[in-house]
């Protein structure tokens, strides 16, 4: 474990404070902008629809797009600023109050989006003529055409307005509860002969501790912790999934997966092709799990050893050392990537310290008002956390490419499937570079372990989460599910995916409790896009290895355009057909080569 204190992020260039006049001024401005665009939609838009004059419609569409972009810019900045406090200190009463105030404005923005979507749906047939009349709208063609397609899945306007308001005391409230409970929960565990009380993120990180006994005790401490808070978390999950089911049914969706596929900008054929290739790869990953168990002297791998370090690699990185590893290898890929990351480090864009009240895991968020990103992680000095740092900086670089390309907030909308493109690419850049520098088999084994373990989580575990969420949605249609039922579904999903690769007696039935991905009313199935990102990026990295530096410019252009075309169209730029299993299978063959080498060394 590192003894150097990792940094905390700085957002003082966004607003001086939550109580500043600048923050209050933007809050007032945002309300005014929302009221103004609502007036346009409710008055001029209705008249325009009645007259159906193409020029009048194109002028109005251009104005609405401009106004909406400004709202997204201001609202997105305020949302990120508030989140910077909540995510790092859930005890912060001022931030919690500001979040509650902003939630009321967020409802208005959601309602505005419904009005905008409905209006675009009404003029859908005239969009081709509108684009001809107003060429500047071409840059938002994909957004407008996608809105037209999705407008048919709206309830009536009064119903949508009510749903948006009720979400504050429904799914949004349940989501907050889950975040609050898990970030403020802690448990005692013995480490190096000393009883330590660890917050849940630090407890979860014990899964990769070098001492097997500490990992086992961490697993047992997790079991006690999640058992103690299972009732409110089950209530939260039931509340969210129940709400989503009702809204999907009323909006005419085929099932809970339907809206997730649309949000991912793919189709069912693409999803089925990818899932089928993933399922076929399970035996390959089980060979890895068994080889790891054998290396650790076990017959089968218990969950607490799933993330155990293997081989010999530095496991006590200081944050400064981690920074140097990332910068050095980013520089080998592209000077633009290195320069971005260096700027992020130097200007304190990263909050990496583990502490009570801070949420677990890691994420990167866009701060549009200043054209920057902020990154949260829970750095513990392990090699995995170095990889996580590279991953999240990749998200930031993705955003930076869009900012430097002058994209609007609407154009920067990126589906989850493509949001992982740069992050996994950056993670691969670091681990692949380190693999080339190894001087002995044990170092190679350690890096392969990190790579393949990550791959297994994104393919095998993500598939288990997909199965879990799918069954929860289906069963929630009939009745609420208690915590024990949720645990049973999770264990069955893990058995179906990990199979005999893990010890069935020691799985992780509590995965549903601390993963925030399940607790979103607005984005269900926050799982399969990760697999898409891994396999898509793996294929792109193979292309980079073939083309070298000429690939980099095309890659950056891709990142700047991820919100402006379906995933299939963007993939086609690189000669990739994501609708067939061949591409996904080829990417998994690259992973299989790693597994084969791992089994030779283990």
Buried (B, 14 or more C-beta within 10 A) or exposed (E): EBEBEBBBBBBEEBBEEBEEEEBEEBBEBBEEBBEEBBEBBEEBBEEBBEEEBBEBBBBBBBEBBBBBBBBBBBBBBBBBBBBBBBBBBBEBEEBBEBBEEBBEBBBBBBBBBBBBBBBBBBBBEBBEBBBEBBEEBEBBBBBBBBBBEBBEBBBEEEBBBEBBBBBBEBBBBBBBBBBBBBBBBBBEBEBEEEEEEBBBBBBBBBBBBEEBEBBBBBBEBBBEBBEEBBEBBBBBBBBBBBBBBEBBEBBEBEBBBBBBBBBBBBBEEBBEBBBEBBBEBBEBBBBBBBBBBBBBEBEBBBBBBBBBBBBBBBBBBBBEBBBEBBBEBBBBBBEBBBBBBBEBBEEBBBBBBBBBBBBBBBBBBBBBBBEBBBBBBBBBBBBBBBBBBBBBBBBBBBBBBBBEBEBBBBBBBBBBBBBBBBBBBBBBBBBBBBBEEBEEBEBBBBBBBBBBBBBBBBBBBBBBBBBBBBBBBEBBBEEBBBBEBBBBBBBBBBBBBBBEBBBEEBBBBBBBBBBBBBBBBEBBBBBBBBBBBBBBBBBBBBBBEEEEEEBBEBBBEBBBBBBBBBBBEBBEEBEBEBBEBEBBBBBBBBBBEBBEBBBEBB
